[in-house]
């Protein structure tokens, strides 16, 4: 059975269900599956994340207050 055929079969069975508890259980299973999806991060983005983590560890970052002061200065210039 192809994926499309399987989907059609499942849709037909769901359309004939009248048990709210069963339908809620199916919905919960589908929602959980969507939450478990893995998001792949490209090597380029992963390298940027790792660099940012190293920067933070080494204290190479601005606090929000420092950033706001810089932003105010940029607006004045």
Phi, psi and omega per residue, in radians:
X1 nan 2.284 3.121
X2 -1.320 2.926 3.111
X3 -1.085 -0.730 3.131
X4 -1.090 -0.762 3.106
X5 -1.106 -0.707 3.125
X6 -1.108 -0.766 3.108
X7 -1.058 -0.779 3.133
X8 -1.080 -0.717 3.127
X9 -1.104 -0.774 3.139
X10 -1.137 -0.767 3.114
X11 -1.011 -0.778 -3.132
X12 -1.081 -0.732 3.135
X13 -1.167 -0.705 3.127
X14 -1.137 -0.720 3.136
X15 -1.037 -0.456 -3.127
X16 -1.647 -0.025 3.128
X17 -1.452 2.387 3.087
X18 -2.144 0.113 -3.109
X19 -1.576 1.847 -3.099
X20 -1.002 -0.674 -3.128
X21 -1.121 -0.720 3.132
X22 -1.161 -0.759 3.126
X23 -1.113 -0.698 3.096
X24 -1.122 -0.669 3.097
X25 -1.120 -0.734 3.092
X26 -1.091 -0.780 3.134
X27 -1.075 -0.729 3.110
X28 -1.069 -0.733 3.118
X29 -1.119 -0.710 3.134
X30 -1.175 -0.762 3.119
X31 -1.065 -0.732 -3.133
X32 -1.122 -0.687 3.130
X33 -1.073 -0.699 -3.141
X34 -1.167 -0.589 3.125
X35 -1.251 -0.477 -3.086
X36 -1.465 -0.018 -3.102
X37 -1.090 2.459 -3.130
X38 -1.617 2.305 3.086
X39 -1.776 2.112 3.141
X40 -1.536 2.376 3.137
X41 -1.920 2.288 -3.131
X42 -1.132 2.768 3.126
X43 -1.042 -0.669 3.139
X44 -1.076 -0.821 3.140
X45 -1.189 -0.664 3.120
X46 -1.109 -0.688 3.101
X47 -1.093 -0.684 3.112
X48 -1.150 -0.715 3.113
X49 -1.111 -0.796 3.139
X50 -1.107 -0.678 3.097
X51 -1.111 -0.749 3.096
X52 -1.063 -0.692 3.105
X53 -1.126 -0.725 3.101
X54 -1.117 -0.740 3.119
X55 -1.032 -0.804 3.135
X56 -1.082 -0.763 -3.136
X57 -1.061 -0.618 -3.120
X58 -1.541 0.076 3.117
X59 1.339 0.272 -3.109
X60 -1.608 1.339 -3.139
X61 -2.788 2.920 3.081
X62 -1.889 2.490 2.997
X63 -1.345 2.904 3.116
X64 -1.063 -0.690 3.128
X65 -1.084 -0.774 3.120
X66 -1.104 -0.719 3.130
X67 -1.125 -0.734 3.138
X68 -1.109 -0.682 3.101
X69 -1.127 -0.731 3.099
X70 -1.113 -0.716 -3.123
X71 -1.112 -0.752 3.109
X72 -1.070 -0.707 3.138
X73 -1.140 -0.743 3.139
X74 -1.084 -0.660 -3.140
X75 -1.170 -0.558 -3.134
X76 -1.327 -0.525 -3.078
X77 -1.346 nan nan
